[in-house]
């Protein structure tokens, strides 16, 4: 039997078979419901409110409070449909009002582009030229004369070309239609250039390209004029795959269990096509004018997009199908562009260090400087790169999940209502807490930057010990103990419509300390591998959406980032999209990215004893060895 479900407040209706879970029903309707654990009933993030109808609940490890149960809240993943339903998805379980980083720090990246002298050489370009007629005295074939004219027009005598059968059939007619005047579109294909189109006469339209960042959480697309490299418009949205899991491992498992790898590809392609439609509409252009596509993303997202076998990405020995993928036709992937448009996938280094990182390294220019630099992208995973023009070493550590809400009772993504910064003032036994939320809305939970702030401020206020435990002897009106686990009230009951305070407890903090310890231990391990001290690093680049919003002082206080002068730290924003755009508009940039992918040394931390040792030492605030953090206040040391 089938039943209808109406999801509020968005008003979407769907029809499912009896016994379908509410989470699966939402997924099939294309509705995001937060489910960090992938529907195992242990994270508690997928709570929704049943307003009308009957469901059957399956026992789960996570238990909702009696107050929430009385109000009709259930876990979507453990609730089976048994009648027609009306279900409300609360804001904290949705992605409404999220914050997406559309671009890198433009001023910083502009400086990088100038200092590294990245020339403007778009991967695909239109060339307007006149091809001399053949004569009895010089009976050179049409194709040979076209190649000679192209080399001369582009100032590239060494250029090698390839041409398809269809283009070759049309060549003679096109050359003679306008007395040798033609407009030729050529695109780089590794060591040669493909003659993509030949039009008789002068085609005055300028070619378009798109740079794409396919992130685990978000997708960003820039529409670029390939005649001058300027971005005409930018669009972004949440990755529709997110309905099937917050991380790519969960999505691979879903795809394996449901034979849904094609579905995973279609979701990303549909997202990109939706953004392309919006971009073209905004600038009054057509999608068939797009002749080049460059794509950056982590290794898993690139596999999903291109329809490559992703099974082995989560199984030993953890190898991708390919790290350096040759250009393909965009339409073969499903992206709606010119029929002969070329898609350029940026190269990866390993399963856990993808094209978003290789592109980011070129975007900040650390591969062309003498100064030792550290690049950190704290996303769903944490990627760290250390080096300069002489060498580059990299690694990946599991850092992002806790800072994106996983394992934290009131943790959430940086959507509207998420607490993003905190100030704590102690006056005898009273603690005043001031906070700011994303969108200045009523607080619903705490996002990553807020979690870092809270731990740092609790520690510096002598409320939290170095172990991450609350001081039980302290006189503070906001500290509580429940089932022998201490916690701290951030927002009081009167500040919330739900009459439920937002808190952080010792279990939450322990999870966060493990995440921050992984980042710091990864940095120390890379330094150890190249036998260099921390002081040798002259520049720190913080990339990605999360890195763009954290408070540097707080990140140092909790021991996530090294204790370095703040002037050494640069926020560089979305370097993945910056790298994709650089590749789209510069042959040499793409060549540099490919060189980086080949020469970068990947350090596997899974079985690295040095990392394990550093990780254990970093599971304190700020660290076991306080001498590594001289500027950090250390109560009771």
N, C-alpha and C positions, 0 to 999 in steps of 0.2 A: 504494500500500500504506500502511496505517496502523500506527503504533507507539504503545505506551504509555510514558509518562514518569512517574516518581515523583519528586516534589521533596521533599527533606529539608532541615531537620528538621521541616517543617510537615506532611509526610505526605500532601500533595495529589497526586492522580493525574489525568492528562489523556491524551487520545488525539489524535494529530495525523497529518497526511499526511507521508510520507517527503519530506525536503527542506525541511521547516519549520525555521526557526532556533530555537535554544533560547530566545532572547529572546521571539520571537513566541509560542512554546508557553507560556511563563510568563505573558505578557500575556493570552492567551486563557483561561488558567486563573484569571485574576484575582490573579496573584502579582506583587508588585513586585520587580523587579531593577533596581538602579541603572544608568542608562544616560544620562549627561549629554549625550552627543553624538547621541542619538537613533538609535543602531544603526549608526553610520558606521564603527565600529572604530578610533576615534582617541583616546577618553578612557581606556579600560582599566578603567572602573568596573564593568563587567558580568561580571567574572570569576566563574565558578562551577567546581565540581569534579565531574567525571564519575566516578562510583564504579563503574558497570557499564554496558556497552554500547559501541556504536561510533558515532562522529560523523565528519562530513566538515568539515574546517576550511577556511575561505576566507581567503586572504592579507589581512592588515590592516596599517595604518600603525603601530599600537601592538603592541609585542612584549613578551610576558610573559617573565620571567626563566627561565633553565633550571631553577632549583630548583622554581619553581611548575609548570612544564610536566611535570617528572618526577613531581610529586604528583597530576597529573591535572587541573590547572586549565586552563580554556579561556575564551575570550571568548564569552559567550552569543550575542552578535549575529552572530558570524562562525562559528558551529558549527551545521551542519545535521544533523538527525536521520536516522540510517540504520539504527537498530535500536531495540528496547526499551531504555529507559535508566533508571538511577537517578542523580539529580543532586543534589548538595548546594549550597545557597545559603549562602555564608558571611555572618556577621553584618554585615560592612562593606558588603555589597551589598544588604542588606535594610533594612527600616524597623522592625525589632523593637526595642521599648524606646525609642521616640522620645519627644521632649519637645514637648508641644503647649501653647501658652499659651491657657488657657481664658477669661481675663478680663483687663481692664485693671487698672491699679493702683487698687484700689477706694478707698483713702483719698484719693488724688489726684483721681480722677474725682468722688468725693462732694463734695469741696471745689468743684470746677468747677461741679457742678450747682447748688450753693447760691449761689455767687457770680454765676452767670449767670441765676439765677432761672428755670430751665426748669420751667414748670407741668406738672402731671400732667393730661394730656388725651389718653387713649388713642385711637388711630385708629379702633378699633372698641369699642363699649361696649353694655352691656345697660341698658335703661331700663324700670323698672317704673312704670306709671302707670294712671290711670283716665281714660277718654275720656267726656266728658259725652254723654248721649243727645241726639239731635235732637228738636226739638219743633215743633209747628205754628207757634209764635211765632218759632222760630229753626231753620228747615229747612236746616241746613248739611250738606253732603255728608260721608260717613264719612271720606274721605281728608283733607278740609279740617280736620275736627275733630281727626283724629289728628295732623296737622302742627302744629296750634295747641297741642295737649297736649304734644307733644315739645319744641317751642320753650320752653314754659313750664317743663317739667321740667328741661331742660338750661340754662335761663337764657340762651338764645341766640335772641333775637327775629329776628335776621337770617338764621338758618339756612334754606338751601334744600334740598329733598329730591327724591329720585327713587325711583320704585318700579317693580318689574318686573311684567310681566303676570300671572305666577303669584301673586305676593303680592296684587295688586289683586283677583284673582278670589276669594281667600280672606278678604279684609279684612272684608266685611260679617258673615260667619259668626263670625269670631274675635272681633270687637267685642261681639257679642251673646251669645256662649257663656258668659261670666262677668260679665255686666252691665257691660261697658266696661272691666273690669280686664284688662290685657294686659301682656306683656313683649315689648319691641321691641328688636331688635339693629340698631344703625345703624353704618355704616362710612363714613369719609371717602373721597370720590372727587374729588380736586382741589378744585373750588369748590362742590361739593354733597355731600350725605350720602345714601348709599343705604340704604333700608330693606331690610335683608337677611332678617330673619325676624320673624314676628309669632306669639306664642304666647298663647293664652287663659289668664288667671290669672297668678299670680306664679311665675315660674321662678326658684327659689332658687340654682341653680347659677351659679357665676361664670365668665365667659368666659376662655378661654385664648388666648395668642398665642405665636408663636415668633420670636425674633430669630436670624438666620442670618448667619454670616461664611463665604462661599465663597472660600477661599484657594486659590492655585495648589497648595500642598502639603497644607493641612489644611482641614477643615470643622468649624466650631464652632456648636452650637445651644443657645440658652437657652430654656427653657420658662418663660413669664411669666404671672402672674396679672394679668389686665387690670383687676381691680377695685381693686388697690392698687399695681401696678407691680413687685411683688416677683418675683425669680427663684426658681422652685420647684426647678429642677434644671438641670444643665448636662451635655452630652455632646459628645464630639469624636472624630474619626477622621481618618486620612489620606484625602485626595481620591483616589478610585479611578482617576481619570484619570492619576495619576502613573506607572502602569505603561506609559503610552504616551508618556512624555517628561517631563523635569523642569520644562520651561518651556512656556508656552502656545504659542509659535511652533512648537515641535516637535510639539505636539498638533494644531495646525491643519494642519501638513504631513501628519501621519499621517491625519487625517480627510479631507483632500483626496485623498490617494493611495488610500484605502480606502473612499471614500464613507461615512464613519463619523461625520458630524456628529450624526446622531440618536443614535448610540451614545455619543458624548461627553456629550450631554444626559442620556441615560438613566443614565449612571454617576453624575453629580452628584445627580440626583433620587433614585436608589436609595440613595445615601449619606444624604441628608437624611431619607428615609423610615425608614431603619434607625435613625437617631438619634432620630427622633420616637417610634418604637415603644419604644425603651429609656426615653426620658423619661417617656412616659405610664405605662409599667409601674412605674417607680420611685415615682410619686406617685399611683398607682391612679386614673388618669383615662383618658378615651377620646380618640383622635385626632380624632373628629368634634366634640369640644368646642373645637377650635382654630379661631378665626374670623378671625385676622389673622396675616400673615407679613410680616416686614420683612427685606430681604436687602441685605447689603453685600458688595462684592467688586470686584476689578479689572475693567476693561472687558471683557476677554476672557472671564473666568469668568461675568460677567453675560450675555454673548451665548450662551455654551454652555448655561447654565441655562435661559434663555428660548427657546432654539432659534432665535436670530437669526443672520443670515448673518455668519459670522466670517471669510470669505475676505479681505475688504479690510483687516482689522486688521493684516496683515503686508505690505501692498502700498501703494505710493504712490497717493494722497496720505494714506494711513493715517487713514481716517475710519470711525467706528462707524455702525451703523444709526441709533442715537439716543443722546443723552447723558441726556436726561430722558425716562424711560419711564413712561407712565401705569399706574395700578394694573390688575391682571388677576386673574382667578379662579385661585386656587392649584391647583385640581384640573385646570385646563386645561394647566398646566405638568406636572402629574403628581404633585404633592405631596398626600399623603393627609391631608386635613383635613375640616372641615365643607364640604359641597358648595358653599356660597356664600361661603366664606372668601375674603378679599381679600389678594392678594400685593402688597406695596409695594416695588418695586425702588428703592433709593437712587440718586440721579443721579450721573453722571460728568462730568468736565470735558473729557477727550480720550481718545484711545486708550491713552495711557500714564499717565494720572492718573484713577483710577476712583472708584467709590462708597466703597471702603474709605478713601480719603483725604478725601473730602468729609464723610463721617460722622465721621472721626477729628478733623477740624478743629473741628467742633461739640463733640465729646466733650471736648476739652481747653479749649474756650472761647476760642480765640485770635481769633475773629471778633468778640468782644464786649468786648475790652479795648483800652485805649489803648497799653499797652506793646507794643513790637515783639517778635514771637516767631518762632521758627524751628521748624518741625515736620519731622522726618525719619523716614521709614519705610524701613529697609533690609531689604527682602525679596528676592524673586527679581529685582525691579528696585528702584532707589532712588528714592523720591519725596520731593521737598523742597518745602515751602510756607513762604513768608515773608510776614509782614504783621500786621495788626491790624484794628480795626473800620473803618479808613479804606480799606484796600486789601489784596488778597491776590494774590500772584504764585506760580506753581508751575512745576515742571519735573520731568523724569524722567531718570535716568541709569542706565546698565547697571552696577550695582554688585554685585548679589547673587550671581551665579553662582560667582565665585571663592571667596567667603566661605561658599558652600554645598558646596564640594568640587570644582567644575569647574576644570580646568586645574592642579590640585594633586595630585601623585602619591599622597599619603597623606591627601588631604582627604576629608571625609565630612560628612553631616548630623549634627545634634546628637542622635544616637541612643546607646544604651548602648555604652560603650566608647570614645566619642569624647573625646579630650583637649580640655578646655574652658578650662584655665588652666595657666600654666607659671611657674616661678621658676628663674632661672639664677644660679649663684654660681661665680665664677672664683677658683681658688686656684693661682697660678702657671700651670702648664700643664694643670691639671685643671679640668674644668667639672662641677659638680654640677647636675643637672637634677631638679627636683621638679615633678610634674604631678598634676592631678586629672582624673578622667574622669566623664562622665555616668553616673550609677548606680553609681559606684565600682567599675566592672568593669575587667577586663584591657584595656589600650589596644589599639584596633583602627585608629585613625586620628586625624585632627585636625579639629575642627569650627571654625566661623567665629571664635568668641571665643578659642579656643586659638591660631588662626593669628595673630590680631592681637597676642595676648600674646607669642607666640614672636618675632615680628619686633621688637617693642618691646624685649624683654629682650635679644635678640642685639645690637641697636643700642646699648643703654645699657651693655652689657658689653664694648663695643669689639670685638666679634667681626664685626659687620656694618658695612659702610661706608654712607654716605648714598646711594650709588647702588643699594643692594640687593645688592652683591657682597660675598662673604666676604673678609676680609683674608687674603691668602696668606702674609703674613709672621708671622702670629700663632702662638703656641705653645699649641695647644688640642687635647686628646686626642679631641674629638668632631668636629672639622672634617676633612672628607675631600675629595678631588678625584677625579672619575671622568669620563673622556672630556672633560677640560678644564672640567667643571662642578663647582663646589664645593658642598658640602652640610654639614649638621649633623645628628648623630645625637641624637634626642630620647629614644628608649627603646632600651636596649641589647638585644642578642639574647637574653640570659638572661631578660629580662622578658616575653618573648612565647612562647606555645606554638608558633607557626609558625616560630620561630627566624629571624625576619626583622625587623631593626630598623625603627622608624618614623623617617623622616628628612624634612627639608625642604631643598630645594636652590635654586640661584639662579634656575632657570626658574620654580619655584613662586612665589618671592618677586616676580619680575618681574610675573607675572599678578596677584598680590595688590596690588602697588603701583599697577597700572593701575586696579584696582577702587577702591582708597581714593582715588586721584587723581580719579576721576570724581565721587565724593561731595563732596570738598572743592571741586573746580572748579565743581560745580553751585551750591554755597552762594555762592561768590565771584561767580558770574555773576548770580545773582538780586540780590545786593547791588549789583552794578554797574548792573543794569537800573533800579533805583530810586534810584541815586546816594546810597547810604547806606553808612557804614563798619561794619565788623564790631562795633565797640564799641557801636553803637546797639541791638544785639540784647540784650534783657533776659532772655529766657527761651528755653531750648532744650528741645524735647520729643522724646524718643527713643521711637518706637513700634515695635510688632511684636515677634515672638518673638526675632529676632536682636538687635535693639536692647535688649531687656530683659536680656541676659546679658553684654554686652561690658563690659570694664574701661575706664572713662572715661580714666584716666591713659594706658593703653596706646593707646587710639584717638587721643588727642591726640599722643602720642609719635611714632606713625607718620605723623601728618599727615592722618588721615581726618576728624577733627573739629577745629574751630578751637581755638586755645589760649585757653580761657575759664575763669573760676573755676568749680569744680565745683558750687557752690551754684546756679548758673544752669541746671543740667541736671536735668531730671526724666524718670525712666523711667515711661512711662504705659501700657506693656503693649499688649494687644490693643484698640486704639481702634476698629478696624473693628466688632467685636461691640458695643462700648460705644455707638458711633454708631447701629448698627442697633437696639439696645434703646431708646435715647433717642427715635428716630423712632417706634418702636412705641408708646411710652407718652406721646408728646407731639406734638400737632399742630404746635405752634410750633417744635419741634425739627426736624420734617420740613420745615416751611416755610423754616427757616434753612438747612438743608442744600441745598434747592433754590435759594435765593438765592445761596448760595456757589457752586454749580455754574454759575450764570449770570454772576456778577460776577468770578470768579477768572480772572486772565489767565494763559494757558499760554504758556510760553517754550519753543520747540522748540530743543533743543541740537544737533540733528544737523548743522545748517549754521551754527551760531553761532560766529563767529570769536573772540569773547571767551572762550567756553568752551574752544575748542581751545587758546588761549594759556594759560589757567589750568590746563588739564589737563596740558600739557607741563611747566609749572613745578612741578606737584604730584607729578610722578613721581620724587621723591626723598624721603629720610627726614630730617626730616619734610616739607621743602619746599626749593625752590631758594633762597628768601629766608628765611634763618633768623630775621630780625627779626620774622616773623609768628608765631614759636613761641619766645618768650623763656624760657618755663619748661622747655623740653625740653632734656635733656642732649644735648650735641652733641660726641661724641668727635672729636678731631682737627680741630676747626673753626678 
